[in-house]
Amino acid sequence: MSVVKINVLTVPAEQRETLEQRFGSRAGLVESADGFEWFELLRPLEGTDQYLVYTRWRDEESFQSWMEGPMKEAHQGGGRPAAGGSTVWSFEVVQQAGPKDG
């Protein structure tokens, strides 16, 4: 089964727009990474200053390959970080469901 990596980014209110713009203009390298399945940037609606960067991968090896290669290249743009902190949560998909055909 797939693995999910959720990067929890603490983003001060004054940096939200910057963070979203950076993700919006990102190089797009992750989409062509071997084993990549899905990406979402989740904006908090209330009660927190934490964004969630959700990625789904075929397996742990695919994620690690991304981390050691293209991810490092994608994050070498420099500039002041928009997030004040970062934590990565890791999960294995054990069940999943999608919409039923209607």
N, C-alpha and C positions, 0 to 999 in steps of 0.2 A: 504494500500500500504506500501511498504518497506520504511525504512529510511536509509539515507547515512550519514556517518560521515567521514569527511576529516580532518585528523590531518596534519596541515601545520608545517613542521619542518625546521627551519633555520639551515643550515649545512655548516660550513666553508669548503672550498675546501680541506683542509688537513684532514678533518674528513669524507669525502664522502665514502671512501673505508671501513672505520670502521663501519659506519652506515649500509652500504649494507651487510657487513659480518654478523653483528649482526642480521639483519632481515633474512638473508639467513640461519642462524643457530638457529633461534628462536625455541622455544619448540613445536610449532605447536598446541598449545592449542586452538587458536581461531577457527581453522577448525572444532573442535568438539563441540564448544559452541552452546547451544540451541538458535536457531533463527539466527545464522550466515549464510550469503548467499554468500559473496564475499570479497576478499582482493586483493589489488594491491599496490605495492610500485612504485611510479612514480618519476623518476630521471629527474631533469631539464636539458634541452638541451642548453638553452641560456638565458641570461639576468636576471637570478635570482639564488639565492643560496637556494631556498626553495624546499624541497622534499614534495610530497603529499602522505600520507598514506590513501588510500581509502578503507573503509569497508562499506559493505551493510548488513543491518539487517532486519529481519521480522518486527520488531516494536521497539519502543523506550524502552520498558521494557526489551527486550532481550539485547539491548546494555547496559543498566544500570546494569543488572545482570552480564554481562561480566566485566564491570568496577569495580564492587564491589567485585568480586571474582577472577576469573582466571587472569584477566589483572594485578591485583596487584601482584599476584604470579609471573607472567611472567616477570615483570619489577623489581624484587628484586635481580637481578643478581649483582648489584653494579657496580663498575667501573666508570670511568669518562664518563659523557654523551657525545655522539657524536654530538647532536644537541644543538645549542645555545639558542633556543627558540621554543615554541610550541603554536599553536592556533588550536582549534577545530571548524570546520564549520559543521553545521547540516542542512540537507535537507530532505524533504519528496519527494518521487518519485510520480509525478502526471501523467507522461506519459513515456512510454518506447517502444522501438522497437528493433528487432533483424534482422539478415539477412533473406531474403526470400529464401525459398527452390527453387533451380534452376532447 
